[in-house]
Amino acid sequence: MEDKSRITIDTQGHVLLLGLNRPEKRNAFDLQMLRELAEAFTLYHKDAELRCLVLYAHGDHFSAGLDLAEVGPAVASGGALFPEGLVDPFGLYGQRLEKPFLCAVRGFCLTIGVELLLAADIRIAERDARIAQMEVRRGIMPFGGGTLRWPQMTGWGNAMRYLLTGEELLADEALRIGLVQEVVEVGAGLERARALAERIAAQAPLAVRAILRSARLNLEQGQDAAMGVLLEQTRALMQSEDALEGMMSFIERREARFQGK
């Protein structure tokens, strides 16, 4: 039915699994799906018990891109992709996520699907993934971060090779140029991403968030800006209960039990 939820939500311990749930349309994004995705990201952002997020897709394809018949006119007329006050899953236009986000793709991963992949901190592709930033073939340009993140992640030449032609690349080529971090067999993407997410969620939450902030600051404002607050960030972490727990677990030769304090 058309009124069904476009995003499934499943909490497993400290990990939040979000599934794109419009498989009959190859998970093409309409306005409802965009809103529900932002709502789910906001839930993750606000819940201190949730430490890592995995985005995946139901069905055989991650996403065929935007449902242009609905979303195109809304954007052209000046409408926002996401309601005000919600976390922007693309990390561009509104409140930004401050916790880690992993993405697992399979089958078609087109246009806005690629930009969601690029927005993730760690990216997994199943071997059947077919990735294409094909806006140029429709007379438009990427507006969800593609022009910003492709060059950062893959280098200028590799980025322009695909941004300017709109051609697709397969999983192994995506791995070669750094667009994804791992390629797994078909059907294994969610399992692998969840395993990594559980590993991340077992670490000290304050330290994970501090690492993300430091790395993003360096990427966006340069090394001097990141170095300027590096010791301040480190000293703050050293005063945390988690840092004490980390030290005690080392001394006692046991797994640490971090509380995010």
N, C-alpha and C positions, 0 to 999 in steps of 0.2 A: 504493500500500500504506500501511497505517496507521502503519507503523514508519519511514516516510521522514522525512528531516529537515524540520522545519517552518521553518527559517531557512536560506537560502542565503548563502554568504559568498564574496565576490569582492574580491580586492585589486588595485587598479590604481594603481601608483606609491605615493603616500602617502595615497591615498583608499581607504576601506573601504566597499564596497557590501553592504548587508544586505537581503535580500529576504524578505518574508513569503511562505511557500510552502505554503499550504493552500487553493489556489484552489477546489477542489471544495466547500469549506465557506465560501466567500467570506472566507477568511482569518480565521475566527472563532478566538479564542484559547482553546486548552485548556491544561492544566498543562504539557504537553510544550513547547508553543510558547512559553509564558512563560519556562520554564527555559532553552530554547535562546536566546531573545532576550537574557536576562541574561548567559548565557555569552559570547555574541558581543560584547555591550557591554563585558564584562570583558576580553576579548581586545584590543579596541580601546584600552581604558583603559591596559593594561599595555605595549603595543607602542609604543616610542618612534618607530618608523618610520612609524606611522600617524598622520596629522595631522588628518584630517577624515572624518566618517562620514555616509553617506547611507542613509536607511531608505526603502524603497519596497515595492511589492507585486507579486507575480506574479498574473496573471489580470486580470479586469475591475474588481475592487473592492479597495480598501485593506484594510478589515476590517468585517465585520458585527458586531464587538464580541466580548464574552465568550461562550464556550460555557458558558452558565449551568448546564446539566445537570451538568457536571463541576466547574467552577470555583466556582459558587455555594455548594454544600455545603461545599467546602474552606474558603472564606473565612468562612462562617457559623460553622464549628466552631473558628475561631481559627487556621487554617493561614496560612502566609505565601505571598504570591504568588511570591516568588523565594527560592531557597536562600540560606542565610546565607553571607556572604563574597563574594557576587557584586555587581557594580554594578547598581543599580536604574535601569532605563531611564527611569523616570518622575521620578527625582531627588528622591524623597520619603522613603523608608523605610530605605535602607541606604547603602552607599558610593555617592558621587555622581561622575558623569562630570565631568572637568575639561578636556575638549577639545570642540570644536564638533561639533554634531549637526544635520544637515539632514533634512527629511522631505518626501517627495513623495507626494501622495494622489490617488486617482482613484475614481470610482464611489462605492459606499457607504463612508462613514467614520463609524462609529457607536460610541458609548459609549467603550470603552477605546481604540478607534482614534483618536477625537478627542483623548483625553488624551495619547496618544503624540505626536500632532501638536502639541499645546500644549507638550509638554516640549522640543520641538526649538527650536533657536536661530533657524533660518530655515525658513519653511514655503512650499511650492509646491503649488498645487492645479491639477489638470487641469480643463478646463471642464465636464466631466460629473460633478464631485464633488458628492455629496449628504451633507452633514454634519449629524449630529444627536446631541446629548447627551440621550438619551431615557430615562435611568434613571427619571425621575419617572413615566413612563408605565408602569413595571413595579413601582412601589411602593417603589423604593429610591432611593439618591442616588449621584452620582459619588464614587468613592473613590480615583481615580488622579490627582487634581490638578485636576479640572474646576472645582470650586467655588473654588479658589484662583487659577487662572490666567485663567479667562475674565474676571473683573472687572479684573485687572491689564492685560490685553491689549486689551480691547474697551470698557472702561468699565462702570459698574454697570448702567445701563439696558439696554445691548446684551446684557450677560451674562444678566441676569434674563429678558430677552425670550425667550431660548432655553433656559436652564436650567430655568425654572419651567413652560414649556409642553411641552418635549421635541420641539418642532417642528424640521423640518430647514431648513437654509439652503443655498443654492446657491453656487457658486464666486464669482460677482461680488459677492454680498452679504458673503461671508466676507472678500473683499478690502476692501470698503468699510468694514467695522467693524474691520479690522486683525487679523483672525484668521489670515489668510495674507498673505504679502508679494507674491506674484505669481500670476497665473492664466495658464496656457499651454494650447495646444490639446491635445486628447485624444491620448495617446501620446507627448507631449513632456516629461512631468514628470521622468522619470528623467534624460534628457539635460540638461535645464536645471539640475536639482539637482547633477548631477555636474560641470557646468561651473563652477558657483559653488564647489563643494567643491574643485575643482582650483585655483581662484583663491585660496581661503583657504589651501590646503595649500602654496602657493608663498610665503606670507608667513612671517615669523619665528615659529616655534612658541612660543617663550617669550613673545613679545609677544602672540600670539593668546590664550594661556592667561591672561596677566595682565589683558588687557582683559575676558575673561569673568569672572574673579574680581572685578574692580573693579565691573563692572556688576551682578553678582549681589549683591555686598555692599550696594551702594546700594539695590537693590530689596528685599532681605530685612531689612536692619538700619538703613537710612536713610542720608541724605547725610552726616551727621556721621561715621558709622563709615567710610564709603568715603573721605571726605576725610582722615581721620586717618592713613591708610596710603598715600595716593596718591603722595606724594613718595618715600617709602621704596620703593614698588614701582618707581617710575620710575628712581630711582638704581640699583637692582639691575639693571634692564634695561640701563642705560647701561654697565655693566661687562661685559656679555656679549660673546662673540665675534660673535654675530649683529648686535649694534649696530654694531660696528666694520665688519663686512661691509656693512651697510646704508649706512654713511657712504662706504665705499670705492666701492661700486657707484654712488653718486650722483656722486662725484668723477670716476670713470672712465666714467660714462655707459653703464652696462651693467645687465643684470638681476642682482639679488642672488641668491646661492646660500647660503641659510640652512641651518644644520646643527642648530639646536636647542641651541646651546651658548652 
